[in-house]
Amino acid sequence: MRHPSLIARRVAAASVSLVVAAGAAACGPEDNDAKSSGGDSRPHMGGTLTVLNSNPQSDFDPARLYTSGGGNVPSLVFRGLTTRNREDGAAGAEVVPDLATDTGRPSKNATVWTYTLKKGLKFEDGTPITSADIKYGIERSFAAELSGGAPYLRDWLIGGADYQGPYKDKKGLDSIETPDELTIVFHLNKPEGEFPYLATQTQFTPVPKAKDKGTKYEEHPVSSGPYKVVKNENDGERLTLERNTYWSASTDAERKAYPDSIDVRSGLDSSVINQRLSSSQGADATAVTTDTNLGPAELAKVTGDKELASRVGTGHFGYTNYIAFNPKVKPFDDPKVRQAISYAIDRSSVINAAGGSSLAEPATTYLPNQKSFGYAPYDLFPAGESGNAAKAKELLAQAGHKNGLTVTLTHSNSKDFETSPEIATAIQDALKKAGITVKLQGLEDNDYSDKIHSAKTEPGFFLAHWGADWPSGGPFLAPIFDGRQIVKDGANFNTGFLDDKSVNDEIDAINKLTDLDEAAKRWGALDKKIGEQALTVPLFHPVYKRLYGKSVKNIVISDWTGVLDISQVSVK
């Protein structure tokens, strides 16, 4: 996924997605864990949990959502074959069974995956959930009018590339078989050892065909989770959830479902959200946010207040902010120029521009610094804390630029502390010490996105970021560095236009592995191999700091999402 606010083919809020975002050395919550944050008392059943968000929970249809691990609010209503492990830190980056009895049984070199549903599963109206409902839920995600979800099924399923969904093709997908009511079998066109991760996406949510209302289904999707939608106003701006009485904890080991109801209120300014959570008055005492971080100024205030500081959840989502080069544009076609810039970067100033060390951690690897991604520490162009200007000048001279050079850095004007003017200015100042004059080209967010994701308009030197569809090196490295994923007409994410057969072959080889620990090691080694080409300059990994109300207990923050998991909290 890629970016939390778009999770995503972007990440990952951690909307994730993340998905949110989303979104992510295994890093978990530093300030809080389930015991310290939740207190020693047992979680309280009942009450109403309020969710205060900036972005509305729009397109609340399992076919249209693009989440990481099933999302946060969506996972209260939609269950998949698998889900993320709802535990703190690194343990939370594991995939576990959900509707299925296990995470899937591979055969025929991981091109066939078989799942058996648990017995006793029911929709909110009491009707049984069958394998046919899951097959139909997946098939409707192929309909053009319900687009927006993760694209993998279209790429992976035999016949998926040409299938138009059940409204146009009543026959359905032959590559999804349902031999009986509890069994579902997927036939893939290539080995995919990480299929269990994909099965966490909301597209695997069962949908009863008789209740499908097409684009209007989002107004009242039929719940398979612990809560059902009783009100959806203004396309997810106000979402009211109440208990699904037919959900049984005996079939769901992950979601705790302590509150009686969930009140999701969106369209709020981030400063208002943080102020309300800080004050914790009335209903705000039992409130959380799933998409709003503390900013630098707010964090400074919170840090000085012991009570507020005890209500800050800290987490890490698999996510990297970096500089991207287009080697088709001079002078970035010369590896020595790219290496020179890598050496010249002052990560300390970049970290400060991103909000300080509490909100950003320096990155020298493209993969996030978590075990599940296969993180293998390396620093191929050591710049130290403040840049190595001398080494940069040496490389520039070798490249024929002994008197320096002038380049243009494209960035977004959005105040996101990621690709924004503050980061660009920090890079500009650092490169000046190495004799590189940087002209800044700031674009409004939509124009920036359009420009950098088009093979025809991609600049030579720009700021970028990438977040995790799931916590593995696969969805991190393949979209950015697999030459077969270069898109000439459409959204392209292979910014370096790398098409290296040895890289492509290794991606295929790792995808065959169903031992995810072994796959992780291989992803880490591949990351270093790609890094030698200096097609990106990793800058930093974000740290999420989010307030929650004073009466919210049982805080769980996993490395899968990096944010508080609302399926675990209780309110008092």
C-alpha positions as CSV (number, residue, x, y, z in Angstrom):
1,M,0.0,0.0,0.0
2,R,1.7,2.9,-0.1
3,H,0.7,5.9,2.0
4,P,-1.4,6.0,5.1
5,S,-3.7,8.7,3.8
6,L,-4.2,6.8,0.6
7,I,-3.9,3.2,1.8
8,A,-3.3,1.8,-0.1
9,R,-1.2,2.0,-3.2
10,R,0.5,4.3,-1.1
11,V,0.3,3.4,2.7
12,A,0.1,3.4,4.0
13,A,-3.8,5.7,7.7
14,A,-1.7,3.5,8.5
15,S,-5.4,4.8,7.3
16,V,-4.5,2.9,7.4
17,S,-4.6,2.1,6.2
18,L,-3.3,2.8,6.7
19,V,-3.7,1.6,6.1
20,V,-4.2,2.1,7.1
21,A,-2.4,2.8,6.6
22,A,-0.9,1.1,5.7
23,G,0.7,1.3,7.8
24,A,4.8,-0.8,9.2
25,A,14.8,-4.1,14.3
26,A,11.0,-4.7,15.2
27,C,9.7,-1.4,16.5
28,G,6.7,-1.3,18.7
29,P,5.2,1.2,21.1
30,E,7.9,2.8,23.1
31,D,5.7,4.7,25.6
32,N,2.9,2.3,26.0
33,D,1.9,-1.3,26.0
34,A,-1.2,-3.1,26.8
35,K,-0.4,-3.5,30.4
36,S,1.0,-0.1,31.2
37,S,-1.6,1.8,29.2
38,G,-4.6,-0.3,30.1
39,G,-3.8,-0.4,33.8
40,D,-3.9,-3.5,35.9
41,S,-7.7,-3.7,35.9
42,R,-9.5,-6.0,33.5
43,P,-11.0,-4.3,30.4
44,H,-14.5,-2.9,30.9
45,M,-17.4,-4.2,28.8
46,G,-19.9,-1.6,27.5
47,G,-20.0,2.1,26.8
48,T,-19.4,4.0,23.6
49,L,-16.1,4.5,21.9
50,T,-15.8,7.8,19.9
51,V,-13.5,8.1,17.0
52,L,-12.4,11.6,16.0
53,N,-10.8,11.7,12.5
54,S,-9.8,14.2,9.9
55,N,-10.7,11.9,6.9
56,P,-14.2,10.5,6.4
57,Q,-14.5,6.7,6.2
58,S,-15.7,7.0,2.6
59,D,-16.6,4.1,0.2
60,F,-17.5,1.9,3.2
61,D,-17.8,-1.2,0.9
62,P,-15.4,-4.1,1.3
63,A,-14.8,-4.2,-2.5
64,R,-13.7,-0.5,-2.6
65,L,-11.6,-0.2,0.5
66,Y,-7.8,-0.4,0.2
67,T,-6.5,-1.2,3.7
68,S,-3.5,-2.7,5.4
69,G,-4.5,-5.8,7.4
70,G,-8.2,-5.1,7.0
71,G,-8.0,-1.5,8.3
72,N,-9.0,-0.2,11.6
73,V,-12.7,0.9,11.6
74,P,-13.4,-1.5,8.6
75,S,-12.1,-4.5,10.5
76,L,-14.9,-4.0,13.1
77,V,-17.5,-4.8,10.4
78,F,-15.6,-6.8,7.8
79,R,-13.8,-10.1,8.4
80,G,-11.5,-11.8,5.9
81,L,-10.1,-15.3,5.6
82,T,-7.1,-14.1,7.6
83,T,-6.3,-11.0,9.6
84,R,-3.4,-9.3,11.5
85,N,-2.4,-10.6,14.9
86,R,-3.8,-8.0,17.4
87,E,-0.7,-7.8,19.6
88,D,1.8,-5.1,20.6
89,G,5.0,-4.6,18.6
90,A,6.6,-7.2,16.4
91,A,4.2,-10.0,17.3
92,G,1.5,-7.9,15.7
93,A,3.2,-8.1,12.3
94,E,2.1,-11.8,12.0
95,V,-0.8,-13.0,9.9
96,V,-3.3,-15.2,11.7
97,P,-6.6,-17.0,10.8
98,D,-9.9,-15.1,10.8
99,L,-12.9,-16.7,9.1
100,A,-10.7,-19.6,8.1
101,T,-9.3,-22.3,10.4
102,D,-5.7,-21.5,9.3
103,T,-3.7,-19.1,7.2
104,G,-4.1,-21.2,4.1
105,R,-2.8,-24.5,2.7
106,P,-0.5,-24.1,-0.4
107,S,0.0,-26.7,-3.1
108,K,1.4,-26.9,-6.6
109,N,4.3,-24.6,-5.8
110,A,2.1,-22.0,-4.0
111,T,-0.1,-21.5,-7.1
112,V,-3.1,-23.1,-5.3
113,W,-4.3,-22.0,-1.9
114,T,-7.1,-23.8,0.0
115,Y,-9.0,-22.5,3.0
116,T,-11.6,-24.1,5.3
117,L,-14.1,-21.9,7.0
118,K,-14.8,-22.2,10.7
119,K,-18.2,-23.7,11.7
120,G,-20.9,-21.5,13.1
121,L,-20.0,-18.2,11.3
122,K,-23.0,-15.9,10.8
123,F,-24.0,-12.6,9.2
124,E,-25.7,-9.9,11.2
125,D,-29.1,-11.3,10.2
126,G,-28.3,-14.7,11.5
127,T,-27.8,-16.4,8.1
128,P,-24.7,-18.7,7.8
129,I,-21.6,-17.4,6.1
130,T,-20.5,-19.8,3.3
131,S,-17.6,-20.1,0.9
132,A,-19.9,-18.9,-1.9
133,D,-20.4,-15.6,0.0
134,I,-16.6,-15.1,0.1
135,K,-16.3,-16.0,-3.6
136,Y,-19.0,-13.5,-4.5
137,G,-17.5,-10.8,-2.3
138,I,-14.2,-11.1,-4.2
139,E,-15.9,-11.2,-7.6
140,R,-17.8,-8.0,-7.1
141,S,-14.5,-6.2,-6.3
142,F,-13.7,-6.7,-10.0
143,A,-16.7,-4.6,-11.1
144,A,-15.6,-1.2,-12.5
145,E,-18.2,0.7,-10.4
146,L,-16.7,-0.9,-7.2
147,S,-13.0,-0.2,-8.0
148,G,-10.5,1.2,-5.5
149,G,-9.4,-1.9,-3.6
150,A,-6.0,-3.7,-3.7
151,P,-5.1,-4.7,-7.2
152,Y,-3.4,-8.0,-6.4
153,L,-6.3,-10.4,-7.1
154,R,-6.6,-9.0,-10.6
155,D,-2.9,-9.7,-11.1
156,W,-2.7,-13.1,-9.3
157,L,-5.9,-15.0,-10.1
158,I,-6.1,-17.0,-13.3
159,G,-8.5,-15.1,-15.5
160,G,-8.5,-12.1,-13.2
161,A,-7.0,-9.6,-15.7
162,D,-10.0,-9.9,-18.0
163,Y,-12.8,-10.5,-15.5
164,Q,-15.4,-7.7,-15.3
165,G,-17.3,-8.7,-12.2
166,P,-20.6,-10.5,-11.5
167,Y,-22.9,-7.7,-12.8
168,K,-21.5,-8.2,-16.3
169,D,-20.3,-11.8,-16.1
170,K,-22.7,-13.9,-14.2
171,K,-20.5,-17.0,-14.7
172,G,-18.0,-15.8,-12.2
173,L,-14.3,-16.7,-11.8
174,D,-13.4,-20.3,-12.5
175,S,-10.1,-19.7,-10.6
176,I,-12.1,-19.5,-7.3
177,E,-13.7,-22.9,-6.5
178,T,-16.2,-23.6,-3.7
179,P,-16.5,-27.4,-3.6
180,D,-18.6,-27.2,-0.5
181,E,-20.0,-24.6,1.9
182,L,-16.9,-24.5,4.1
183,T,-14.1,-24.8,1.4
184,I,-12.7,-22.2,-1.0
185,V,-9.8,-22.8,-3.4
186,F,-7.8,-20.2,-5.2
187,H,-5.9,-20.9,-8.4
188,L,-3.1,-18.4,-9.2
189,N,-1.2,-17.8,-12.4
190,K,2.1,-17.7,-10.5
191,P,3.6,-18.8,-7.1
192,E,2.6,-16.4,-4.3
193,G,3.9,-17.4,-0.9
194,E,2.4,-14.3,0.7
195,F,-1.2,-15.1,-0.3
196,P,-2.1,-15.3,3.5
197,Y,-1.2,-11.6,3.8
198,L,-3.4,-10.7,0.9
199,A,-6.3,-12.6,2.4
200,T,-6.4,-10.0,5.2
201,Q,-7.7,-7.4,2.6
202,T,-11.4,-6.4,2.8
203,Q,-12.0,-7.9,-0.7
204,F,-12.1,-11.3,1.1
205,T,-15.1,-10.2,3.1
206,P,-18.2,-12.4,2.6
207,V,-21.0,-10.6,0.9
208,P,-24.5,-12.2,0.6
209,K,-25.5,-12.0,-3.1
210,A,-29.2,-11.4,-2.2
211,K,-28.3,-8.3,-0.2
212,D,-25.9,-6.7,-2.7
213,K,-27.1,-3.3,-3.8
214,G,-24.1,-2.4,-6.0
215,T,-22.8,1.1,-5.3
216,K,-25.4,1.6,-2.5
217,Y,-24.2,-1.5,-0.6
218,E,-21.8,0.8,1.3
219,E,-24.8,2.5,3.0
220,H,-25.5,-0.7,4.9
221,P,-23.0,-3.5,4.2
222,V,-23.9,-6.8,5.9
223,S,-21.6,-7.3,8.8
224,S,-19.5,-10.4,9.5
225,G,-17.7,-8.7,12.3
226,P,-18.5,-7.7,15.9
227,Y,-20.3,-4.5,14.9
228,K,-22.9,-3.6,12.3
229,V,-23.5,-0.3,10.5
230,V,-26.7,1.4,11.8
231,K,-26.0,4.8,10.3
232,N,-23.7,6.1,7.5
233,E,-24.0,9.9,6.9
234,N,-22.4,11.9,4.1
235,D,-20.3,9.0,2.7
236,G,-18.7,8.0,6.0
237,E,-18.4,11.4,7.6
238,R,-20.5,10.1,10.5
239,L,-20.6,6.4,11.0
240,T,-22.5,4.7,13.8
241,L,-21.8,1.1,14.7
242,E,-23.6,-1.1,17.2
243,R,-23.1,-4.7,18.3
244,N,-23.7,-7.5,15.8
245,T,-25.6,-10.0,18.1
246,Y,-24.8,-12.9,15.8
247,W,-21.0,-12.4,16.0
248,S,-19.4,-14.9,18.4
249,A,-16.1,-14.4,20.2
250,S,-15.7,-18.2,19.9
251,T,-15.1,-17.8,16.2
252,D,-12.9,-14.7,16.5
253,A,-9.8,-14.8,18.6
254,E,-8.6,-11.4,17.5
255,R,-11.3,-8.7,18.0
256,K,-12.2,-8.0,21.7
257,A,-15.3,-5.8,21.0
258,Y,-15.5,-4.4,24.5
259,P,-17.6,-1.2,23.7
260,D,-21.3,-1.5,23.0
261,S,-21.1,1.0,20.2
262,I,-18.7,3.0,18.1
263,D,-19.3,6.6,17.0
264,V,-17.0,7.7,14.1
265,R,-17.0,11.5,13.5
266,S,-14.8,12.8,10.7
267,G,-14.1,16.0,8.8
268,L,-12.4,17.5,11.8
269,D,-9.3,19.7,11.8
270,S,-6.3,17.9,13.2
271,S,-5.7,20.6,15.8
272,V,-9.3,20.3,17.0
273,I,-8.9,16.6,17.3
274,N,-5.8,16.8,19.4
275,Q,-7.3,19.6,21.6
276,R,-10.4,17.5,22.3
277,L,-8.4,14.4,23.1
278,S,-6.1,16.5,25.3
279,S,-9.0,18.0,27.3
280,S,-10.9,14.7,27.4
281,Q,-14.2,16.3,28.4
282,G,-17.5,14.4,28.3
283,A,-17.6,11.9,25.5
284,D,-14.1,12.9,24.4
285,A,-12.8,11.0,27.5
286,T,-13.6,7.8,25.7
287,A,-12.3,9.0,22.3
288,V,-9.5,8.0,20.0
289,T,-8.2,8.9,16.6
290,T,-7.2,6.5,13.8
291,D,-5.7,9.1,11.5
292,T,-4.3,12.1,13.3
293,N,-0.8,12.4,14.7
294,L,0.6,14.9,17.1
295,G,2.7,17.6,15.4
296,P,6.0,18.9,16.7
297,A,4.5,21.8,18.6
298,E,1.7,19.7,20.1
299,L,4.2,17.0,21.1
300,A,6.4,19.5,22.9
301,K,3.4,20.6,24.9
302,V,2.3,17.0,25.7
303,T,5.9,16.0,26.7
304,G,5.9,18.6,29.4
305,D,2.6,17.3,30.9
306,K,3.0,13.9,32.7
307,E,-0.7,13.1,32.5
308,L,-0.9,13.8,28.8
309,A,2.3,12.0,28.1
310,S,0.9,8.9,29.7
311,R,-1.9,9.0,27.0
312,V,0.3,9.0,24.0
313,G,0.5,5.8,21.9
314,T,3.7,5.4,20.0
315,G,4.0,3.1,17.0
316,H,5.8,2.3,13.8
317,F,4.2,1.5,10.4
318,G,6.3,0.0,7.6
319,Y,7.0,3.2,5.7
320,T,10.0,5.0,4.2
321,N,10.4,8.6,3.0
322,Y,13.1,9.0,0.4
323,I,14.6,10.9,-2.5
324,A,13.9,9.3,-5.9
325,F,16.0,9.7,-9.0
326,N,14.9,9.3,-12.7
327,P,18.1,8.0,-14.4
328,K,16.7,9.0,-17.8
329,V,17.1,12.6,-16.8
330,K,20.6,14.2,-16.8
331,P,22.7,14.4,-14.7
332,F,21.0,11.6,-12.8
333,D,21.9,9.1,-15.5
334,D,25.4,9.1,-14.0
335,P,25.6,6.8,-10.9
336,K,28.4,8.9,-9.5
337,V,26.0,11.9,-9.3
338,R,23.4,9.9,-7.5
339,Q,26.1,8.6,-5.1
340,A,27.4,12.1,-4.5
341,I,23.9,13.3,-3.4
342,S,23.6,10.2,-1.2
343,Y,26.8,11.1,0.6
344,A,25.9,14.8,0.8
345,I,22.6,14.3,2.6
346,D,22.4,15.7,6.2
347,R,19.9,13.3,7.8
348,S,20.0,15.3,11.1
349,S,18.6,18.4,9.4
350,V,16.0,16.3,7.5
351,I,14.9,14.7,10.8
352,N,14.5,18.1,12.3
353,A,12.4,19.2,9.3
354,A,10.2,16.2,9.8
355,G,9.4,17.2,13.3
356,G,12.4,15.9,15.3
357,S,13.7,12.6,16.5
358,S,10.5,11.8,18.3
359,L,8.6,11.7,15.0
360,A,11.2,10.4,12.6
361,E,14.0,7.9,12.6
362,P,16.9,8.1,10.1
363,A,16.9,5.6,7.3
364,T,19.8,4.2,5.3
365,T,17.9,1.2,3.9
366,Y,14.9,1.3,1.7
367,L,13.1,-1.5,3.6
368,P,11.7,-0.3,7.0
369,N,13.7,-1.2,10.0
370,Q,11.5,-4.1,11.2
371,K,12.2,-7.8,11.2
372,S,9.1,-8.8,9.2
373,F,10.2,-6.8,6.2
374,G,13.6,-8.6,6.2
375,Y,15.4,-5.5,7.4
376,A,19.2,-6.0,7.1
377,P,21.1,-2.9,8.2
378,Y,23.4,-1.4,5.6
379,D,24.7,2.1,4.8
380,L,26.3,2.0,1.3
381,F,27.0,5.7,1.1
382,P,27.8,6.7,4.7
383,A,27.0,10.4,5.2
384,G,27.3,10.4,9.0
385,E,24.8,12.6,10.9
386,S,25.4,15.8,8.9
387,G,26.5,14.7,5.4
388,N,29.9,13.9,3.9
389,A,30.4,16.9,1.6
390,A,34.1,16.0,0.9
391,K,33.2,12.6,-0.5
392,A,30.3,14.1,-2.5
393,K,32.7,16.7,-4.1
394,E,35.2,13.9,-4.9
395,L,32.5,11.9,-6.8
396,L,31.2,15.0,-8.6
397,A,34.7,15.7,-9.9
398,Q,35.0,12.2,-11.2
399,A,31.7,12.7,-12.9
400,G,33.0,15.9,-14.6
401,H,31.4,18.4,-12.3
402,K,34.4,19.7,-10.4
403,N,32.9,23.1,-10.2
404,G,29.6,21.7,-8.9
405,L,26.3,21.5,-10.6
406,T,22.7,22.9,-10.5
407,V,19.7,20.6,-10.2
408,T,15.9,20.9,-9.5
409,L,14.2,19.1,-6.6
410,T,10.4,18.6,-7.0
411,H,8.4,18.4,-3.9
412,S,4.8,18.8,-2.6
413,N,3.6,22.0,-1.1
414,S,1.4,20.0,1.3
415,K,2.4,20.5,5.0
416,D,2.9,16.8,5.6
417,F,6.4,16.8,7.1
418,E,7.3,14.2,4.4
419,T,7.5,15.5,0.9
420,S,6.9,19.1,2.0
421,P,8.9,22.4,1.6
422,E,10.6,21.9,5.0
423,I,12.2,18.6,3.9
424,A,13.2,20.0,0.5
425,T,14.8,23.0,2.1
426,A,16.9,20.8,4.4
427,I,18.1,18.9,1.4
428,Q,18.9,22.1,-0.4
429,D,21.0,23.4,2.4
430,A,22.9,20.1,2.8
431,L,23.7,19.8,-0.9
432,K,24.9,23.4,-1.1
433,K,27.9,22.4,1.1
434,A,28.9,19.8,-1.5
435,G,28.8,22.4,-4.4
436,I,25.3,21.4,-5.6
437,T,22.9,24.2,-6.1
438,V,19.3,23.0,-5.7
439,K,16.4,24.8,-7.2
440,L,13.1,23.9,-5.5
441,Q,9.9,23.2,-7.5
442,G,6.9,23.0,-5.2
443,L,3.6,21.7,-6.6
444,E,0.2,21.4,-5.1
445,D,-0.5,17.9,-3.9
446,N,-2.6,16.6,-6.8
447,D,-0.2,18.1,-9.4
448,Y,2.8,16.7,-7.6
449,S,1.3,13.2,-7.5
450,D,0.3,13.3,-11.1
451,K,3.8,14.5,-12.2
452,I,5.9,12.0,-10.2
453,H,3.7,9.0,-11.0
454,S,3.7,9.5,-14.8
455,A,6.5,7.9,-16.8
456,K,6.1,10.8,-19.3
457,T,6.5,13.6,-16.8
458,E,8.5,12.2,-14.0
459,P,11.2,14.7,-12.9
460,G,14.8,13.7,-12.4
461,F,15.0,14.5,-8.7
462,F,12.1,14.4,-6.3
463,L,10.7,13.5,-2.9
464,A,8.7,10.3,-2.5
465,H,7.4,7.8,0.1
466,W,6.1,4.3,0.2
467,G,4.1,2.3,2.8
468,A,3.2,-1.3,3.4
469,D,0.2,-3.2,2.0
470,W,1.4,-5.8,4.5
471,P,4.5,-6.2,6.6
472,S,6.8,-7.9,4.1
473,G,9.6,-6.9,1.7
474,G,7.5,-8.0,-1.3
475,P,4.9,-5.2,-1.5
476,F,7.8,-2.8,-0.7
477,L,10.4,-3.8,-3.3
478,A,8.3,-5.3,-6.2
479,P,6.2,-2.2,-7.1
480,I,9.2,0.1,-7.0
481,F,12.0,-2.1,-8.5
482,D,10.4,-4.9,-10.6
483,G,10.9,-4.0,-14.2
484,R,7.7,-5.8,-15.2
485,Q,5.7,-3.3,-13.1
486,I,6.8,-0.2,-15.1
487,V,3.7,1.4,-16.3
488,K,4.1,3.7,-19.4
489,D,0.5,4.9,-19.6
490,G,-0.9,5.2,-16.1
491,A,0.3,5.4,-12.5
492,N,3.9,4.2,-12.4
493,F,5.7,3.6,-9.1
494,N,9.0,2.2,-10.5
495,T,10.5,5.6,-10.3
496,G,14.0,4.5,-11.3
497,F,12.7,2.5,-14.3
498,L,14.8,-0.4,-13.0
499,D,14.4,-3.5,-15.2
500,D,17.2,-5.8,-14.1
501,K,16.6,-9.5,-14.9
502,S,18.5,-10.7,-11.8
503,V,16.3,-8.5,-9.6
504,N,13.1,-9.7,-11.4
505,D,14.2,-13.3,-11.1
506,E,15.0,-13.0,-7.4
507,I,11.5,-11.4,-6.8
508,D,10.0,-14.4,-8.5
509,A,12.1,-16.8,-6.5
510,I,11.2,-15.2,-3.1
511,N,7.5,-15.2,-4.1
512,K,7.6,-19.0,-4.3
513,L,8.6,-19.3,-0.6
514,T,5.9,-20.1,1.9
515,D,8.4,-19.9,4.8
516,L,7.9,-16.2,5.5
517,D,11.0,-16.0,7.8
518,E,13.2,-17.3,5.0
519,A,11.5,-15.0,2.5
520,A,12.2,-12.0,4.8
521,K,16.0,-12.8,4.8
522,R,16.0,-12.9,1.0
523,W,14.1,-9.5,0.8
524,G,16.7,-7.9,3.0
525,A,19.6,-9.2,0.8
526,L,17.7,-8.0,-2.3
527,D,17.2,-4.5,-0.7
528,K,21.0,-4.1,-0.3
529,K,21.7,-5.3,-3.9
530,I,19.2,-2.8,-5.3
531,G,20.6,-0.1,-3.0
532,E,24.0,-0.4,-4.6
533,Q,22.5,1.3,-7.8
534,A,21.7,4.4,-5.8
535,L,18.3,4.9,-7.4
536,T,16.9,6.2,-4.1
537,V,18.2,8.0,-1.0
538,P,16.4,6.7,2.1
539,L,15.8,9.6,4.4
540,F,13.7,8.6,7.4
541,H,11.0,6.3,8.8
542,P,8.1,8.1,10.5
543,V,7.1,7.5,14.1
544,Y,3.4,7.8,15.0
545,K,2.4,9.6,18.2
546,R,-1.3,9.8,18.9
547,L,-3.3,10.9,21.9
548,Y,-6.3,9.0,23.3
549,G,-8.9,9.9,25.8
550,K,-8.3,9.5,29.6
551,S,-10.9,6.7,29.9
552,V,-9.7,4.6,27.0
553,K,-7.9,1.4,28.2
554,N,-6.2,-1.7,26.8
555,I,-4.0,0.0,24.3
556,V,-2.5,-2.3,21.7
557,I,-0.2,-1.0,18.9
558,S,1.3,-3.4,16.5
559,D,4.1,-3.1,14.0
560,W,1.6,-3.9,11.2
561,T,-0.4,-0.7,11.6
562,G,1.7,1.5,13.9
563,V,-1.5,2.9,15.5
564,L,-3.9,2.1,18.3
565,D,-6.1,-0.9,17.4
566,I,-9.7,0.0,18.2
567,S,-10.8,-3.6,18.1
568,Q,-8.9,-4.0,21.4
569,V,-9.8,-1.0,23.5
570,S,-12.2,-0.7,26.3
571,V,-13.9,2.4,27.6
572,K,-14.9,3.3,31.1
